[in-house]
Amino acid sequence: MTYDRLVCANCAAPVSQGRCPVCRANRERLQQEGPFAGLNPMALIALLVVLVAALALVAQHTA
Ligand SMILES: [Zn+2]
């Protein structure tokens, strides 16, 4: 999804120009959802695996 033609509701300028905080927030959000869209779920799964491993380690030590 491209945000080049997206117009800000706050300042009515193209979001890609980042003229106001709303523009910049939208731009960052859209950029995160762009090329790195598949990264976030993977990072979440990796984090979950690390968390489970840490919990298992703690359980071993306390048992
Ligand atoms: Zn704006």
N, CA, C, O and the ligand as a Tripos MOL2 file, in Angstrom:
@<TRIPOS>MOLECULE
protein
  253   251    64     0     0
PROTEIN
NO_CHARGES

@<TRIPOS>ATOM
      1 N           0.8540   -1.1960    0.0000 N.3       1 MET1
      2 CA          0.0000    0.0000    0.0000 C.3       1 MET1
      3 C           0.8840    1.2380    0.0000 C.2       1 MET1
      4 O           1.8100    1.3570    0.8020 O.2       1 MET1
      5 N           0.5870    2.1500   -0.9030 N.am      2 THR2
      6 CA          1.3730    3.3820   -1.0030 C.3       2 THR2
      7 C           0.6760    4.5250   -0.2840 C.2       2 THR2
      8 O          -0.5500    4.6380   -0.3200 O.2       2 THR2
      9 N           1.4610    5.3690    0.3660 N.am      3 TYR3
     10 CA          0.8930    6.5040    1.0820 C.3       3 TYR3
     11 C           1.2120    7.8110    0.3720 C.2       3 TYR3
     12 O           0.9920    8.8920    0.9170 O.2       3 TYR3
     13 N           1.7370    7.7060   -0.8580 N.am      4 ASP4
     14 CA          2.1560    8.8950   -1.5990 C.3       4 ASP4
     15 C           0.9840    9.8350   -1.8650 C.2       4 ASP4
     16 O           1.1370   11.0560   -1.8190 O.2       4 ASP4
     17 N          -0.1830    9.2620   -2.1430 N.am      5 ARG5
     18 CA         -1.3290   10.0850   -2.5140 C.3       5 ARG5
     19 C          -2.2700   10.3290   -1.3520 C.2       5 ARG5
     20 O          -3.3250   10.9420   -1.5150 O.2       5 ARG5
     21 N          -1.8880    9.8480   -0.1780 N.am      6 LEU6
     22 CA         -2.7400   10.0130    0.9920 C.3       6 LEU6
     23 C          -2.6840   11.4580    1.4780 C.2       6 LEU6
     24 O          -1.6040   12.0200    1.6620 O.2       6 LEU6
     25 N          -3.8600   12.0540    1.6840 N.am      7 VAL7
     26 CA         -3.9140   13.4480    2.1410 C.3       7 VAL7
     27 C          -4.3060   13.4610    3.6130 C.2       7 VAL7
     28 O          -5.2360   12.7700    4.0300 O.2       7 VAL7
     29 N          -3.5810   14.2570    4.3920 N.am      8 CYS8
     30 CA         -3.7950   14.3400    5.8300 C.3       8 CYS8
     31 C          -5.1200   15.0330    6.1280 C.2       8 CYS8
     32 O          -5.4650   16.0250    5.4870 O.2       8 CYS8
     33 N          -5.8620   14.5070    7.1060 N.am      9 ALA9
     34 CA         -7.1190   15.1260    7.5080 C.3       9 ALA9
     35 C          -6.8840   16.3500    8.3810 C.2       9 ALA9
     36 O          -7.7780   17.1780    8.5580 O.2       9 ALA9
     37 N          -5.6850   16.4580    8.9210 N.am     10 ASN10
     38 CA         -5.3830   17.5590    9.8520 C.3      10 ASN10
     39 C          -4.8970   18.7990    9.1120 C.2      10 ASN10
     40 O          -5.3760   19.8990    9.3870 O.2      10 ASN10
     41 N          -3.9530   18.6480    8.1750 N.am     11 CYS11
     42 CA         -3.3570   19.8050    7.5150 C.3      11 CYS11
     43 C          -3.6390   19.8170    6.0140 C.2      11 CYS11
     44 O          -3.2440   20.7550    5.3210 O.2      11 CYS11
     45 N          -4.3170   18.7880    5.5040 N.am     12 ALA12
     46 CA         -4.7210   18.7110    4.1000 C.3      12 ALA12
     47 C          -3.5420   18.6920    3.1430 C.2      12 ALA12
     48 O          -3.7090   18.9560    1.9520 O.2      12 ALA12
     49 N          -2.3620   18.3850    3.6410 N.am     13 ALA13
     50 CA         -1.1810   18.2230    2.7970 C.3      13 ALA13
     51 C          -0.9030   16.7310    2.6340 C.2      13 ALA13
     52 O          -1.3780   15.9310    3.4410 O.2      13 ALA13
     53 N          -0.1410   16.3350    1.6010 N.am     14 PRO14
     54 CA          0.2010   14.9210    1.4490 C.3      14 PRO14
     55 C           0.9120   14.3840    2.6880 C.2      14 PRO14
     56 O           1.8430   15.0080    3.1970 O.2      14 PRO14
     57 N           0.4710   13.2320    3.1650 N.am     15 VAL15
     58 CA          1.0440   12.6430    4.3770 C.3      15 VAL15
     59 C           2.5430   12.3980    4.2060 C.2      15 VAL15
     60 O           3.3120   12.4820    5.1640 O.2      15 VAL15
     61 N           2.9460   12.0920    2.9650 N.am     16 SER16
     62 CA          4.3530   11.7770    2.7160 C.3      16 SER16
     63 C           5.2700   12.9670    2.9950 C.2      16 SER16
     64 O           6.4720   12.7860    3.1900 O.2      16 SER16
     65 N           4.7170   14.1830    3.0180 N.am     17 GLN17
     66 CA          5.5380   15.3570    3.3050 C.3      17 GLN17
     67 C           5.7660   15.5390    4.8020 C.2      17 GLN17
     68 O           6.7190   16.2060    5.2050 O.2      17 GLN17
     69 N           4.9010   14.9520    5.6320 N.am     18 GLY18
     70 CA          5.0950   15.0190    7.0790 C.3      18 GLY18
     71 C           5.0720   16.4250    7.6270 C.2      18 GLY18
     72 O           5.9570   16.7910    8.4010 O.2      18 GLY18
     73 N           4.0950   17.2240    7.2560 N.am     19 ARG19
     74 CA          4.0590   18.6250    7.6870 C.3      19 ARG19
     75 C           3.6130   18.7910    9.1320 C.2      19 ARG19
     76 O           4.0530   19.7250    9.8020 O.2      19 ARG19
     77 N           2.7500   17.9110    9.6270 N.am     20 CYS20
     78 CA          2.2510   18.0560   10.9910 C.3      20 CYS20
     79 C           2.4420   16.7230   11.7350 C.2      20 CYS20
     80 O           2.7340   15.7060   11.1060 O.2      20 CYS20
     81 N           2.2820   16.7190   13.0570 N.am     21 PRO21
     82 CA          2.4830   15.4750   13.8270 C.3      21 PRO21
     83 C           1.5890   14.3440   13.3650 C.2      21 PRO21
     84 O           1.9900   13.1800   13.3930 O.2      21 PRO21
     85 N           0.3660   14.6810   12.9350 N.am     22 VAL22
     86 CA         -0.5500   13.6430   12.4460 C.3      22 VAL22
     87 C           0.0320   12.9970   11.1940 C.2      22 VAL22
     88 O           0.0010   11.7750   11.0480 O.2      22 VAL22
     89 N           0.5590   13.8170   10.2980 N.am     23 CYS23
     90 CA          1.2000   13.3160    9.0830 C.3      23 CYS23
     91 C           2.3440   12.3670    9.4260 C.2      23 CYS23
     92 O           2.4460   11.2660    8.8840 O.2      23 CYS23
     93 N           3.2030   12.8220   10.3390 N.am     24 ARG24
     94 CA          4.3890   12.0220   10.6720 C.3      24 ARG24
     95 C           4.0050   10.7040   11.3260 C.2      24 ARG24
     96 O           4.6170    9.6680   11.0650 O.2      24 ARG24
     97 N           2.9780   10.7510   12.1860 N.am     25 ALA25
     98 CA          2.5220    9.5270   12.8440 C.3      25 ALA25
     99 C           1.9620    8.5560   11.8140 C.2      25 ALA25
    100 O           2.2550    7.3610   11.8520 O.2      25 ALA25
    101 N           1.1540    9.0760   10.8910 N.am     26 ASN26
    102 CA          0.5710    8.2260    9.8560 C.3      26 ASN26
    103 C           1.6550    7.6620    8.9520 C.2      26 ASN26
    104 O           1.6160    6.4950    8.5620 O.2      26 ASN26
    105 N           2.6230    8.5130    8.6260 N.am     27 ARG27
    106 CA          3.7030    8.0780    7.7360 C.3      27 ARG27
    107 C           4.4910    6.9380    8.3810 C.2      27 ARG27
    108 O           4.7980    5.9410    7.7270 O.2      27 ARG27
    109 N           4.8140    7.0910    9.6630 N.am     28 GLU28
    110 CA          5.5780    6.0520   10.3510 C.3      28 GLU28
    111 C           4.7830    4.7570   10.4190 C.2      28 GLU28
    112 O           5.3220    3.6700   10.2120 O.2      28 GLU28
    113 N           3.4860    4.8900   10.7120 N.am     29 ARG29
    114 CA          2.6440    3.6940   10.8240 C.3      29 ARG29
    115 C           2.5540    2.9810    9.4800 C.2      29 ARG29
    116 O           2.6540    1.7560    9.4140 O.2      29 ARG29
    117 N           2.3650    3.7500    8.4090 N.am     30 LEU30
    118 CA          2.2210    3.1520    7.0860 C.3      30 LEU30
    119 C           3.5360    2.5550    6.6220 C.2      30 LEU30
    120 O           3.5540    1.5280    5.9430 O.2      30 LEU30
    121 N           4.6340    3.1960    6.9870 N.am     31 GLN31
    122 CA          5.9350    2.6510    6.6000 C.3      31 GLN31
    123 C           6.2040    1.3390    7.3220 C.2      31 GLN31
    124 O           6.7980    0.4190    6.7600 O.2      31 GLN31
    125 N           5.7590    1.2620    8.5770 N.am     32 GLN32
    126 CA          5.9550    0.0240    9.3300 C.3      32 GLN32
    127 C           5.1350   -1.1070    8.7340 C.2      32 GLN32
    128 O           5.5680   -2.2590    8.7180 O.2      32 GLN32
    129 N           3.9380   -0.7680    8.2400 N.am     33 GLU33
    130 CA          3.0760   -1.7960    7.6790 C.3      33 GLU33
    131 C           3.4780   -2.1530    6.2570 C.2      33 GLU33
    132 O           2.9840   -3.1340    5.7030 O.2      33 GLU33
    133 N           4.3790   -1.3600    5.6530 N.am     34 GLY34
    134 CA          4.7720   -1.5850    4.2740 C.3      34 GLY34
    135 C           5.7350   -2.7430    4.1140 C.2      34 GLY34
    136 O           5.3190   -3.9000    4.1670 O.2      34 GLY34
    137 N           7.0180   -2.4580    3.9190 N.am     35 PRO35
    138 CA          7.9760   -3.5130    3.5920 C.3      35 PRO35
    139 C           8.2120   -4.4780    4.7420 C.2      35 PRO35
    140 O           8.6690   -5.6010    4.5270 O.2      35 PRO35
    141 N           7.9020   -4.0480    5.9720 N.am     36 PHE36
    142 CA          8.1750   -4.9060    7.1180 C.3      36 PHE36
    143 C           6.9020   -5.5140    7.6890 C.2      36 PHE36
    144 O           6.8460   -5.8430    8.8740 O.2      36 PHE36
    145 N           5.8840   -5.6650    6.8570 N.am     37 ALA37
    146 CA          4.5950   -6.1530    7.3290 C.3      37 ALA37
    147 C           4.7170   -7.5680    7.8730 C.2      37 ALA37
    148 O           4.0500   -7.9140    8.8480 O.2      37 ALA37
    149 N           5.5670   -8.3990    7.2510 N.am     38 GLY38
    150 CA          5.7020   -9.7780    7.6850 C.3      38 GLY38
    151 C           6.6580   -9.9470    8.8440 C.2      38 GLY38
    152 O           6.8050  -11.0470    9.3760 O.2      38 GLY38
    153 N           7.3130   -8.8610    9.2410 N.am     39 LEU39
    154 CA          8.3370   -8.9640   10.2680 C.3      39 LEU39
    155 C           7.7200   -9.0060   11.6580 C.2      39 LEU39
    156 O           8.1880   -9.7390   12.5290 O.2      39 LEU39
    157 N           6.6690   -8.2180   11.8640 N.am     40 ASN40
    158 CA          6.1280   -8.0780   13.2140 C.3      40 ASN40
    159 C           5.5850   -9.3860   13.7880 C.2      40 ASN40
    160 O           5.8950   -9.7020   14.9360 O.2      40 ASN40
    161 N           4.7880  -10.1660   13.0430 N.am     41 PRO41
    162 CA          4.3210  -11.4460   13.5890 C.3      41 PRO41
    163 C           5.4740  -12.3930   13.8830 C.2      41 PRO41
    164 O           5.4480  -13.1130   14.8820 O.2      41 PRO41
    165 N           6.4880  -12.3950   13.0170 N.am     42 MET42
    166 CA          7.6450  -13.2570   13.2430 C.3      42 MET42
    167 C           8.3950  -12.8480   14.5020 C.2      42 MET42
    168 O           8.8110  -13.6970   15.2900 O.2      42 MET42
    169 N           8.5640  -11.5490   14.6870 N.am     43 ALA43
    170 CA          9.2410  -11.0500   15.8890 C.3      43 ALA43
    171 C           8.4510  -11.4110   17.1320 C.2      43 ALA43
    172 O           9.0210  -11.7200   18.1780 O.2      43 ALA43
    173 N           7.1400  -11.3680   17.0080 N.am     44 LEU44
    174 CA          6.2720  -11.7110   18.1330 C.3      44 LEU44
    175 C           6.4120  -13.1820   18.4940 C.2      44 LEU44
    176 O           6.4760  -13.5420   19.6690 O.2      44 LEU44
    177 N           6.4600  -14.0320   17.4660 N.am     45 ILE45
    178 CA          6.6100  -15.4740   17.6990 C.3      45 ILE45
    179 C           7.9740  -15.7590   18.3320 C.2      45 ILE45
    180 O           8.0780  -16.5580   19.2630 O.2      45 ILE45
    181 N           9.0170  -15.1010   17.8210 N.am     46 ALA46
    182 CA         10.3560  -15.2820   18.3680 C.3      46 ALA46
    183 C          10.3930  -14.8680   19.8330 C.2      46 ALA46
    184 O          10.9990  -15.5420   20.6660 O.2      46 ALA46
    185 N           9.7390  -13.7600   20.1330 N.am     47 LEU47
    186 CA          9.6860  -13.2710   21.5130 C.3      47 LEU47
    187 C           8.9750  -14.2830   22.4040 C.2      47 LEU47
    188 O           9.3890  -14.5270   23.5370 O.2      47 LEU47
    189 N           7.9000  -14.8690   21.8800 N.am     48 LEU48
    190 CA          7.1140  -15.8470   22.6280 C.3      48 LEU48
    191 C           7.9630  -17.0890   22.9110 C.2      48 LEU48
    192 O           7.9210  -17.6380   24.0120 O.2      48 LEU48
    193 N           8.7330  -17.5270   21.9100 N.am     49 VAL49
    194 CA          9.5840  -18.7080   22.0670 C.3      49 VAL49
    195 C          10.6260  -18.4560   23.1500 C.2      49 VAL49
    196 O          10.8740  -19.3130   23.9980 O.2      49 VAL49
    197 N          11.2350  -17.2640   23.1140 N.am     50 VAL50
    198 CA         12.2410  -16.8980   24.1150 C.3      50 VAL50
    199 C          11.6140  -16.8790   25.5020 C.2      50 VAL50
    200 O          12.2170  -17.3300   26.4770 O.2      50 VAL50
    201 N          10.4040  -16.3550   25.5780 N.am     51 LEU51
    202 CA          9.7110  -16.2500   26.8630 C.3      51 LEU51
    203 C           9.4120  -17.6400   27.4190 C.2      51 LEU51
    204 O           9.6100  -17.8890   28.6080 O.2      51 LEU51
    205 N           8.9390  -18.5400   26.5680 N.am     52 VAL52
    206 CA          8.6180  -19.9070   27.0000 C.3      52 VAL52
    207 C           9.8940  -20.6220   27.4380 C.2      52 VAL52
    208 O           9.8990  -21.3370   28.4400 O.2      52 VAL52
    209 N          10.9750  -20.4270   26.6840 N.am     53 ALA53
    210 CA         12.2520  -21.0460   27.0380 C.3      53 ALA53
    211 C          12.7390  -20.5280   28.3860 C.2      53 ALA53
    212 O          13.2370  -21.3010   29.2040 O.2      53 ALA53
    213 N          12.6020  -19.2510   28.6180 N.am     54 ALA54
    214 CA         13.0200  -18.6560   29.8850 C.3      54 ALA54
    215 C          12.1810  -19.2020   31.0290 C.2      54 ALA54
    216 O          12.7080  -19.4880   32.1040 O.2      54 ALA54
    217 N          10.8970  -19.3460   30.8080 N.am     55 LEU55
    218 CA         10.0060  -19.8750   31.8400 C.3      55 LEU55
    219 C          10.3620  -21.3290   32.1500 C.2      55 LEU55
    220 O          10.3550  -21.7370   33.3110 O.2      55 LEU55
    221 N          10.6750  -22.1100   31.1110 N.am     56 ALA56
    222 CA         11.0560  -23.5010   31.3060 C.3      56 ALA56
    223 C          12.3440  -23.5920   32.1100 C.2      56 ALA56
    224 O          12.4940  -24.4620   32.9690 O.2      56 ALA56
    225 N          13.2680  -22.6860   31.8220 N.am     57 LEU57
    226 CA         14.5420  -22.6450   32.5320 C.3      57 LEU57
    227 C          14.3190  -22.3270   34.0080 C.2      57 LEU57
    228 O          14.9080  -22.9540   34.8880 O.2      57 LEU57
    229 N          13.4630  -21.3500   34.2600 N.am     58 VAL58
    230 CA         13.1480  -20.9540   35.6420 C.3      58 VAL58
    231 C          12.4650  -22.1230   36.3740 C.2      58 VAL58
    232 O          12.7570  -22.3980   37.5370 O.2      58 VAL58
    233 N          11.5600  -22.7960   35.6710 N.am     59 ALA59
    234 CA         10.8350  -23.9160   36.2790 C.3      59 ALA59
    235 C          11.8020  -25.0500   36.6310 C.2      59 ALA59
    236 O          11.6410  -25.7040   37.6620 O.2      59 ALA59
    237 N          12.7950  -25.2820   35.7880 N.am     60 GLN60
    238 CA         13.7900  -26.3240   36.0450 C.3      60 GLN60
    239 C          14.6030  -26.0020   37.2890 C.2      60 GLN60
    240 O          14.9250  -26.8790   38.0900 O.2      60 GLN60
    241 N          14.9280  -24.7180   37.4280 N.am     61 HIS61
    242 CA         15.7810  -24.3080   38.5350 C.3      61 HIS61
    243 C          15.0370  -24.3130   39.8660 C.2      61 HIS61
    244 O          15.6240  -24.5620   40.9190 O.2      61 HIS61
    245 N          13.7390  -24.0350   39.8010 N.am     62 THR62
    246 CA         12.9650  -23.9540   41.0320 C.3      62 THR62
    247 C          12.4670  -25.3170   41.4560 C.2      62 THR62
    248 O          12.1930  -25.5150   42.6390 O.2      62 THR62
    249 N          12.3380  -26.2760   40.5350 N.am     63 ALA63
    250 CA         11.8060  -27.5950   40.8520 C.3      63 ALA63
    251 C          12.8360  -28.4420   41.6100 C.2      63 ALA63
    252 O          12.5560  -29.5890   41.9590 O.2      63 ALA63
    253 ZN         -0.9110   16.6070    8.4470 Zn       64 ZN64
@<TRIPOS>BOND
     1     1     2 1
     2     2     3 1
     3     3     4 2
     4     3     5 am
     5     5     6 1
     6     6     7 1
     7     7     8 2
     8     7     9 am
     9     9    10 1
    10    10    11 1
    11    11    12 2
    12    11    13 am
    13    13    14 1
    14    14    15 1
    15    15    16 2
    16    15    17 am
    17    17    18 1
    18    18    19 1
    19    19    20 2
    20    19    21 am
    21    21    22 1
    22    22    23 1
    23    23    24 2
    24    23    25 am
    25    25    26 1
    26    26    27 1
    27    27    28 2
    28    27    29 am
    29    29    30 1
    30    30    31 1
    31    31    32 2
    32    31    33 am
    33    33    34 1
    34    34    35 1
    35    35    36 2
    36    35    37 am
    37    37    38 1
    38    38    39 1
    39    39    40 2
    40    39    41 am
    41    41    42 1
    42    42    43 1
    43    43    44 2
    44    43    45 am
    45    45    46 1
    46    46    47 1
    47    47    48 2
    48    47    49 am
    49    49    50 1
    50    50    51 1
    51    51    52 2
    52    51    53 am
    53    53    54 1
    54    54    55 1
    55    55    56 2
    56    55    57 am
    57    57    58 1
    58    58    59 1
    59    59    60 2
    60    59    61 am
    61    61    62 1
    62    62    63 1
    63    63    64 2
    64    63    65 am
    65    65    66 1
    66    66    67 1
    67    67    68 2
    68    67    69 am
    69    69    70 1
    70    70    71 1
    71    71    72 2
    72    71    73 am
    73    73    74 1
    74    74    75 1
    75    75    76 2
    76    75    77 am
    77    77    78 1
    78    78    79 1
    79    79    80 2
    80    79    81 am
    81    81    82 1
    82    82    83 1
    83    83    84 2
    84    83    85 am
    85    85    86 1
    86    86    87 1
    87    87    88 2
    88    87    89 am
    89    89    90 1
    90    90    91 1
    91    91    92 2
    92    91    93 am
    93    93    94 1
    94    94    95 1
    95    95    96 2
    96    95    97 am
    97    97    98 1
    98    98    99 1
    99    99   100 2
   100    99   101 am
   101   101   102 1
   102   102   103 1
   103   103   104 2
   104   103   105 am
   105   105   106 1
   106   106   107 1
   107   107   108 2
   108   107   109 am
   109   109   110 1
   110   110   111 1
   111   111   112 2
   112   111   113 am
   113   113   114 1
   114   114   115 1
   115   115   116 2
   116   115   117 am
   117   117   118 1
   118   118   119 1
   119   119   120 2
   120   119   121 am
   121   121   122 1
   122   122   123 1
   123   123   124 2
   124   123   125 am
   125   125   126 1
   126   126   127 1
   127   127   128 2
   128   127   129 am
   129   129   130 1
   130   130   131 1
   131   131   132 2
   132   131   133 am
   133   133   134 1
   134   134   135 1
   135   135   136 2
   136   135   137 am
   137   137   138 1
   138   138   139 1
   139   139   140 2
   140   139   141 am
   141   141   142 1
   142   142   143 1
   143   143   144 2
   144   143   145 am
   145   145   146 1
   146   146   147 1
   147   147   148 2
   148   147   149 am
   149   149   150 1
   150   150   151 1
   151   151   152 2
   152   151   153 am
   153   153   154 1
   154   154   155 1
   155   155   156 2
   156   155   157 am
   157   157   158 1
   158   158   159 1
   159   159   160 2
   160   159   161 am
   161   161   162 1
   162   162   163 1
   163   163   164 2
   164   163   165 am
   165   165   166 1
   166   166   167 1
   167   167   168 2
   168   167   169 am
   169   169   170 1
   170   170   171 1
   171   171   172 2
   172   171   173 am
   173   173   174 1
   174   174   175 1
   175   175   176 2
   176   175   177 am
   177   177   178 1
   178   178   179 1
   179   179   180 2
   180   179   181 am
   181   181   182 1
   182   182   183 1
   183   183   184 2
   184   183   185 am
   185   185   186 1
   186   186   187 1
   187   187   188 2
   188   187   189 am
   189   189   190 1
   190   190   191 1
   191   191   192 2
   192   191   193 am
   193   193   194 1
   194   194   195 1
   195   195   196 2
   196   195   197 am
   197   197   198 1
   198   198   199 1
   199   199   200 2
   200   199   201 am
   201   201   202 1
   202   202   203 1
   203   203   204 2
   204   203   205 am
   205   205   206 1
   206   206   207 1
   207   207   208 2
   208   207   209 am
   209   209   210 1
   210   210   211 1
   211   211   212 2
   212   211   213 am
   213   213   214 1
   214   214   215 1
   215   215   216 2
   216   215   217 am
   217   217   218 1
   218   218   219 1
   219   219   220 2
   220   219   221 am
   221   221   222 1
   222   222   223 1
   223   223   224 2
   224   223   225 am
   225   225   226 1
   226   226   227 1
   227   227   228 2
   228   227   229 am
   229   229   230 1
   230   230   231 1
   231   231   232 2
   232   231   233 am
   233   233   234 1
   234   234   235 1
   235   235   236 2
   236   235   237 am
   237   237   238 1
   238   238   239 1
   239   239   240 2
   240   239   241 am
   241   241   242 1
   242   242   243 1
   243   243   244 2
   244   243   245 am
   245   245   246 1
   246   246   247 1
   247   247   248 2
   248   247   249 am
   249   249   250 1
   250   250   251 1
   251   251   252 2
@<TRIPOS>SUBSTRUCTURE
     1 MET1         2 RESIDUE 1 A MET
     2 THR2         6 RESIDUE 1 A THR
     3 TYR3        10 RESIDUE 1 A TYR
     4 ASP4        14 RESIDUE 1 A ASP
     5 ARG5        18 RESIDUE 1 A ARG
     6 LEU6        22 RESIDUE 1 A LEU
     7 VAL7        26 RESIDUE 1 A VAL
     8 CYS8        30 RESIDUE 1 A CYS
     9 ALA9        34 RESIDUE 1 A ALA
    10 ASN10       38 RESIDUE 1 A ASN
    11 CYS11       42 RESIDUE 1 A CYS
    12 ALA12       46 RESIDUE 1 A ALA
    13 ALA13       50 RESIDUE 1 A ALA
    14 PRO14       54 RESIDUE 1 A PRO
    15 VAL15       58 RESIDUE 1 A VAL
    16 SER16       62 RESIDUE 1 A SER
    17 GLN17       66 RESIDUE 1 A GLN
    18 GLY18       70 RESIDUE 1 A GLY
    19 ARG19       74 RESIDUE 1 A ARG
    20 CYS20       78 RESIDUE 1 A CYS
    21 PRO21       82 RESIDUE 1 A PRO
    22 VAL22       86 RESIDUE 1 A VAL
    23 CYS23       90 RESIDUE 1 A CYS
    24 ARG24       94 RESIDUE 1 A ARG
    25 ALA25       98 RESIDUE 1 A ALA
    26 ASN26      102 RESIDUE 1 A ASN
    27 ARG27      106 RESIDUE 1 A ARG
    28 GLU28      110 RESIDUE 1 A GLU
    29 ARG29      114 RESIDUE 1 A ARG
    30 LEU30      118 RESIDUE 1 A LEU
    31 GLN31      122 RESIDUE 1 A GLN
    32 GLN32      126 RESIDUE 1 A GLN
    33 GLU33      130 RESIDUE 1 A GLU
    34 GLY34      134 RESIDUE 1 A GLY
    35 PRO35      138 RESIDUE 1 A PRO
    36 PHE36      142 RESIDUE 1 A PHE
    37 ALA37      146 RESIDUE 1 A ALA
    38 GLY38      150 RESIDUE 1 A GLY
    39 LEU39      154 RESIDUE 1 A LEU
    40 ASN40      158 RESIDUE 1 A ASN
    41 PRO41      162 RESIDUE 1 A PRO
    42 MET42      166 RESIDUE 1 A MET
    43 ALA43      170 RESIDUE 1 A ALA
    44 LEU44      174 RESIDUE 1 A LEU
    45 ILE45      178 RESIDUE 1 A ILE
    46 ALA46      182 RESIDUE 1 A ALA
    47 LEU47      186 RESIDUE 1 A LEU
    48 LEU48      190 RESIDUE 1 A LEU
    49 VAL49      194 RESIDUE 1 A VAL
    50 VAL50      198 RESIDUE 1 A VAL
    51 LEU51      202 RESIDUE 1 A LEU
    52 VAL52      206 RESIDUE 1 A VAL
    53 ALA53      210 RESIDUE 1 A ALA
    54 ALA54      214 RESIDUE 1 A ALA
    55 LEU55      218 RESIDUE 1 A LEU
    56 ALA56      222 RESIDUE 1 A ALA
    57 LEU57      226 RESIDUE 1 A LEU
    58 VAL58      230 RESIDUE 1 A VAL
    59 ALA59      234 RESIDUE 1 A ALA
    60 GLN60      238 RESIDUE 1 A GLN
    61 HIS61      242 RESIDUE 1 A HIS
    62 THR62      246 RESIDUE 1 A THR
    63 ALA63      250 RESIDUE 1 A ALA
    64 ZN64       253 GROUP 0 **** ****
